[in-house]
Amino acid sequence: MTRDTFVKQLERDAKVINAMHYAHYALARHHSLPVIIEGQQIRMDFSLEIEKLTEAMKLLGVDTSRGLLAPPFSKPDEAG
């Protein structure tokens, strides 16, 4: 593998990890929130999705044992 190919692969992996981090954060923030559907209150359950994302992030080398910080959201005027 050439150096350029290796760097491009790392950049792709970083983008995938970043997207997974945002998804993980969003699911974790909404997990167990109560919602009313057709007059019945239930709690959203994203535990399976969170578990699968955590496993995939571990495969990509992310240490999830220390917890993940909130991703850096940009302000609307800063979003390019």
C-alpha positions as CSV (number, residue, x, y, z in Angstrom):
1,M,0.0,0.0,0.0
2,T,1.4,3.4,-1.0
3,R,1.6,6.3,1.5
4,D,-1.1,8.2,-0.4
5,T,-3.5,5.3,-0.4
6,F,-2.9,4.8,3.3
7,V,-3.5,8.4,4.0
8,K,-6.7,8.4,1.9
9,Q,-7.9,5.3,3.8
10,L,-7.3,7.0,7.1
11,E,-9.2,10.1,6.0
12,R,-12.1,7.9,4.9
13,D,-12.1,6.1,8.3
14,A,-12.0,9.4,10.1
15,K,-15.1,10.6,8.2
16,V,-16.9,7.3,9.0
17,I,-16.0,7.5,12.7
18,N,-17.1,11.1,12.8
19,A,-20.5,10.3,11.3
20,M,-20.9,7.3,13.7
21,H,-20.0,9.6,16.6
22,Y,-22.8,12.1,15.6
23,A,-25.3,9.2,15.2
24,H,-24.2,7.7,18.6
25,Y,-24.6,11.0,20.3
26,A,-28.1,11.7,18.8
27,L,-29.3,8.2,19.7
28,A,-27.9,8.4,23.3
29,R,-29.5,11.8,23.8
30,H,-32.9,10.6,22.7
31,H,-32.7,7.1,24.3
32,S,-35.5,6.6,27.0
33,L,-37.2,9.9,26.2
34,P,-41.0,9.6,26.6
35,V,-43.1,10.2,23.5
36,I,-46.8,10.0,23.0
37,I,-48.0,7.9,20.0
38,E,-51.7,7.5,19.3
39,G,-52.5,8.6,22.8
40,Q,-50.1,6.2,24.6
41,Q,-46.9,7.3,26.3
42,I,-43.9,5.1,25.5
43,R,-40.2,5.5,25.9
44,M,-37.9,5.5,22.9
45,D,-35.5,2.6,23.0
46,F,-32.3,2.9,21.0
47,S,-30.2,0.4,23.0
48,L,-29.7,-2.0,20.2
49,E,-28.6,0.8,17.8
50,I,-26.3,2.3,20.4
51,E,-24.8,-1.1,21.1
52,K,-24.1,-1.8,17.3
53,L,-22.6,1.7,16.8
54,T,-20.4,1.2,19.9
55,E,-19.2,-2.2,18.6
56,A,-18.4,-0.8,15.2
57,M,-16.5,2.2,16.6
58,K,-14.4,-0.2,18.7
59,L,-13.6,-2.2,15.6
60,L,-12.3,1.1,14.1
61,G,-10.1,1.7,17.1
62,V,-12.2,4.2,19.1
63,D,-11.9,3.8,22.9
64,T,-15.5,3.9,24.1
65,S,-14.7,2.8,27.6
66,R,-14.1,6.4,28.8
67,G,-17.3,7.7,27.3
68,L,-17.6,10.0,24.3
69,L,-17.8,13.7,24.4
70,A,-20.5,15.6,22.5
71,P,-19.4,16.1,18.9
72,P,-18.4,19.7,18.0
73,F,-21.6,21.1,16.4
74,S,-21.1,24.3,14.4
75,K,-23.3,27.3,14.7
76,P,-25.7,27.8,11.8
77,D,-23.7,30.8,10.5
78,E,-20.5,28.7,10.6
79,A,-21.8,25.7,8.7
80,G,-20.2,25.8,5.4
